[in-house]
Amino acid sequence: MTAPARTARGSEELIRAEEPVLAHNYHPLPVVVARAEGAWVEDVEGRRYLDMLAGYSALNFGHRHPALIDAAHRQLDRLTLTSRAFHNDRLAGFAERLSALTGTDMVLPMNTGAEAVESGIKVARKWAYDVKGVPADRATIVVAADNFHGRTTTIVSFSTDETARAGFGPFTPGFKVVPYNDLAALEAAVDETTAAVLIEPIQGEAGVNIPDDGYLAGVRELTRRAGCLFVADEIQSGLGRTGHTLAVEHESVVPDVVLLGKALGGGIVPVSAVVGSREVLGVLRPGEHGSTFGGNPLAAAVGTAVVELLETGEFQRRATELGAVLREGLAALVGRGVVGFRARGLWAGVDVDPALGTGREVSERLMREGVLVKDTHGSTIRLAPPLTVTGAELEGALGTLEKVLTS
C-alpha cells in the first residue's frame, strides 16, 4: 500500500464518536481501518495489520483484488441499477456462469446472506406444497443446533444462541432443531411434513465445527429417501474457502439447493444467490418473491468477475496448499496454549486454554501485535485469512499467535 492520507482524527477519537450514534449491535475490536490491500489493512494512524478474518469469508480474494475492482469501475461507468422491472445486460451472463460453476440449473439472485437463507426457506416451503403435496401451512424444515444462518426474525427463530434469539419473539414456527453431526437424530425428526433439511456443511460461527466423514453423504441419502430437499448453507464455507468451490464437494455431495453469499460480492458489494435444480427453483412465479437490488448490474458484474477467478481453480488450490501450512502450525501449538483446533482449507477454529484468556482477550492481544482475528464463543478464535495470503504471511501470523500464547 502507498502511504495513506492521514485522517484528522485518531482511532480513539473516532471510536468515541461512534458511541452516541451507532446502535450497539456489534462489539468491534478497537482498531479503525482506513485502507486495505491484499491481506493487509492499515488504520488511521498508519499501523498495518495482517487480516486473518477476511470479513468472515466475504474477502476470500483479499482487499481490493485488481480484477474485481476493475470490473466494478467499468460497470460504474455504465449502469448500476435498473430494478428487476427491466432486464439488464449483465444478469443473464452472471447467472449462466454461476450455475455452471456450481453445477446447478437455476439462480435466484439476492443481496445478503440472510436474504439468501430466507429465500431458500420460502422456496423449500413452496416446493413442499406444490410438488411434494404437504398440506397447506404444515411444512417443516429441520435444522441443526449451534447453527448460524443470519439474524432476521425467522432465522433467529431456529437459532440455539440465546444472544441472537432472546428478546426477539414471538418466533416463526415450522422448524425442528436436532444435534449437528447426528444422522440418527436427523432421521427421527424427518417426517411427511418435512420440506427440507437446512444445514451448514461446516458450522462457522460455532467455531468451524467440521462434521464426521460421511455425515454430509448421509444427509443427502436420508433426504433422498424421505423425499425432502437438502439445502446447504455455503455462505461462509463456499467459493474456495475449504479447498473446493463448495464444501460439500469434500464428500462429492450434490444438494438440491445451495445458498451463497459473502465472497460472491468480492468484498465490494453485497451479492448472494440461491442456486439449485430447475425442479425446485422453478416453483417460483412472478410476484411471489423479489428484490429491488437483487441481480443489479453492478452486483452481476462483480459476481461474474468472482466466478471467473474461481473458474481457474487457483484459489481452491491455494486454500488446499496453504491449509496444510495452517494445520501444521496449529498442531505445533497444541499443548502450548492451544487445547484443540478444527481446520479445513484456510479456515480454522482454535480453542485456546481458558486459563490464558477469553477469545476476545486473545484477539485483542493479537491485534496489538499486528494480526486481526475474531473470537467466537468462550475461548475460541477463528482464522480465515484471504485466499491471497502468502505462505510467509501465514507463518508470520502463526508465529504471532505462538508469541501471544506463550509469552
N, C-alpha and C positions, 0 to 999 in steps of 0.2 A: 504494500500500500504506500502511496505517496503521503507526504506529511499533511496532516489534516489542518483545516482552518479551525482554530481553537474557538470554542464557544465562550461567550462572556460569562457564563455561569458554570461552576464546577459541579461534580457529581452530588455532593451533599446538598447543595442548594437546590438542584433540580429535583432530587428525591423529595425534599421537604415541600417543594412547590406542588408535587402531585397529591400530597395527602388531603388537602381540603376539597379537591375537585374530582378525583378519580374514585369510583366505587371500589371497595376493597375485596374484589373477587380473586385477586392474586396476591401472593407474598413473594415478590421477586427478590433475587439476590441484590445486594446494594452495589450494583455496577450500572453505569449509564452508558450504553453503547451508542456511538456516533457514526462509526464507519465500519465496513467489513469487506473482506475479500478472501475467497477460498475458504480455508478452515480457520481463519483468524478474524477477530473483531478488535476494535480499538475504542476506548472510552473517551469521554470528553476532555480528559487531561492528557491523552496520548498514550496511555498504558495499553499494551497489547495482551490479548488472551487467546489461547487455543480453545476453540469452540468444540467441546466434546458432547454437546447435546443436539446440535443441528436442528433446532426448532422442533423437537420431538419427531424427527424424521421429515419435517417439511423442507429441510435444506439438505436433502440427500446429495445434491450436486454442488454443495458449497454455496457460499455467499456470492451472488453476482456472477454466476457462471457466464462466460462471454457469449456462448451460443444462445442462452436463454435471454440475456439482456438484449442481444441484437434482435432476437425475434420480437421482444416487447417493443423496442424502439421502432422497428419497422412498422409494426401494427398500429402503434400510437399515432403515426403519421397518416394512417389511412382511415381507420374505423374502430371504435371501441365498443359500442353498444347499439343494438337495434331492438332489443327485447325479442322474445320468440314470436311476436306478432308478425314478423317477417323472417325470411330466410337470410342468412349471411354467407359469404363466400369462404368462410374458414371452418364452419362447424362440421360439414359432411366429411371433409378430409381428416379432421381430428378424430371423429368417431370411427372412421374406417381404419385408421392406423392403430387406435387404441383397441378396437375389437380384435384386430389381427395379432397385436402384441399379447393379448390376454387369452386368445383362443376362444372368444365368445362371439355371439351373433349380433347383439344389440347393445347400445349405450344410451343411458339416461344421464345427461349432464346436469350437475348441480354445482354448488359453490363450496360449502364447508363439509367437513367430515360428518358432523352431526346431521346435516341435511341429507347426506347420502344414507346414513343409518335410518333416519325417519322415512326416507323414500323406499328403502329396502323393506321396511316393515309394512308400509302401505301396499307395495307390490305383492309381498308374500300373502297378505290377507286377501287381496283381490283375487289372486291366483287360487287361493283355497276355496273361495266362494264360487268363482266362475268355472274352474277346471276340476278341482277335487270334489266339489259338492258339499262342503261343510255348511251346515245350516247358518243362516244369517246371524251375525254378531256373536258367533260362538268360536271363532278361530282363535287358537292359542299359538304362542311362539315359545319355544324352550330356549333358555339362555343359561350361561354359566355363572356361578358365584365368582366374585372378585373381578368381574368384567369391567371394562371401561369402553363405552361406545359413544360418550358425549355427555352433555349436561342439560339437554332440553327436558321439558316436563315429562314427556313419555319415556325418554331414555332413563332418567333417574328413577322412574317407577320400578325398573327391574335392576337397579344397582344395589349392591350389598355394602356400599361405602356410605356410612351414615353422614359423613361430612358433606357428601354430594346430595344426599337424599333428605336428611332431617329438615323439617320446616317448609317443605315444598309440596305437601299433599293438598288435596286428595290425589291419589295416583291412578294412572291409566291401567285398567285391568287387561287380562288376556296374556299374561306371561307366567311361565313356570321356571323357577331357578333350581338348578341342580349343581352339584360339585363339578368343577373343571377336571378334566382328565379322568372321568369316571364313566365308562361306557355302560356299566350296569345301571347306574342311576339315570343316565340319559334314556336308556331303553325303557325303564319303568315309567318315565314321565311322558313318553310319546304315546298318543292315542289317536283316535279317529278325528279329533278336532285339531290336531297339530298341523299348522300351516308350514312351519319352518323350524329348524334348529339354527340359531344365530350364535356364532362363537368367533373369537379371535384365534387364529392359528397359533399365535404366541401372545400371551397377555402382557402388554407393555406396562400399563400403569401399575399392575400387580407386582412389578419387579422383574420383567422379562421372564415370565413363567412359561417354560417350554414343556409341552406335554410329552408323555412317553411315546416312543416309536410305535406306530400302529394306531394311535388314537385317532388321527385325522382320517385315516383309511377306514377305521371302524365307524366313525361318524358318517362317512359317505355311504358305507354299506347299509348301516342302520336306517338312514333316511330314505335310501332307495327302496329297501324292503317295506318301510312304513308308508311309502307314498307321500312323503313330505319333502320340502326343499332343504338343502344345505346352503346357508348363507354365510359366507366367510367375510369377516371384517378385516380387511388388509390395509386399513388406513395408515397404521403405523408400520406394519410388518412388510408391506408390499413395495413394489417398484425398486427392487435391487437391494434392499437393506440386509436381507439374510443370506445373500449369495445367489438367489434365484429371483426372477422377476416377481413371483409371488411365493410366499412362504409355504403354501400348500403343495408346491412343486417338490418339496423335500420328500413327500410321500406319494408323488405322482397322482395327486388327487385333483379332480375337476369338480368344483362346487356348481350348483345351479346358478348362484348369484354371487358376485364378488363386489365388495364395497371398497372404493378407492378414494384417496384424498391426499392431503398434506403434500408429499413430494410431487404430485401431479401438477401443482402450480409453480414448481421450481423456486419457491421462496419469493415469488414476485406478486402473484395474485392468488386468491383462494379459488381452487378448482377441485371439484370432486366428481365422482361418477358412480353410477350403479351399472355394472356390466353383467350380462348373463345370456341365457338361452332365449331364443325367439318365443318359445312356448310360454315362458314366464313373463318377460318384459312386454310381450305382445298383448298382454291383458289390458294395458293402459289405453284409454281412448281420449281424444282431445277434450280438455276441460276437467279431467279427473285429477290431474296433477300438473304442477308447473313451477316456474321460477323466472322472474324478470331477468335476472342476471345469469342464470344457468345456461351455459353454452354461448356466452357472449363472444364476439370476435377476438377480443384481447385474450381472454382465457383460452380460447381454442388455439390461438397462435402459440401461446406459451406452452400449452399442453401438448401440442404437436411437436414442438422442439424437445420437450421432455421425452416423449415417446421415441423420437429419433436418437437421443442419447442412449436409451435403453436397448434399442434395436441392435446396436453394435455389440452388446454383451460385455463391454469393457467394465461397466460399473458392477455388474454381477460378479465378474472375475475378481475385481479389486476387493469386494466385500468378502469373498471366499479366502483370498490370499492373505489379506490383512487381518481377517478374522482369526486366522491361525496365530498371528502375532499377538493379537489381543488375548486369546485364550491362554497362550503360553505365558504371557506376562502376568495375567491374573493368577494362574496356577502357582507361579513362583511366590505370590504374596499370601497364599493360604497358610495360615498359622503365623503370619507376620502382620496381623491387623485385619486380614480378610478371613472370615469364617466360612465363606462359601460364595459361589457365583454361578450364574447361568448365562451362557453366551451362544449366539448363533449369528454367523456373519459378523458384521460390525455393529453388534448390539449386545449389551450385557447388563445384567442386574447384579450388583456387587453388594454382598452382605458384610458390613463392617462390624467388627467386635463392638457391641454396645458400650463396653467399658471405655472405648475411645471417643464416644460421642454419638449423637444422632446423625442421620443422613444430612440434615440441614447444617449441622455444625461442621461436618466433614466437607460439605460443598463450599461453605464459607472459607475454610482453610485452603482448599484448592484454589478458590478464586483469588485469595491473597497471593498465591504462588503463580498466578497467571494461567490457570486452567478452569474452564467453566463446565460444570456438570449440574445435574439437578437431582435432588433427593426424591424418593417416593415414600413408602411407609416405613416407620421405625428407623432403623439404621442402614437402610438400603439406598444406594445411589444408582443412577442409570448412566450408562455410557453409550452414546450413539453419535459418533463423530461423522462429519460429512464423508461420503464415499470417495471424495477427492483427497482426503488426508494422506500424507506420505508415511512410509514406514518409520522414518526418523521422528516425525512429529508424534506418531502414536507411541513409540518407545519413550519419547520425552514425557508424554502425559503419564504413562505408567510409572516412570521414574519419579515424577512429582507425587503421584499417589503413594508410592512407597515412602517417600520423604515425609509426607504428611502423616502417614500411619505409624511410622517407626521413630520419628524424631521425638 
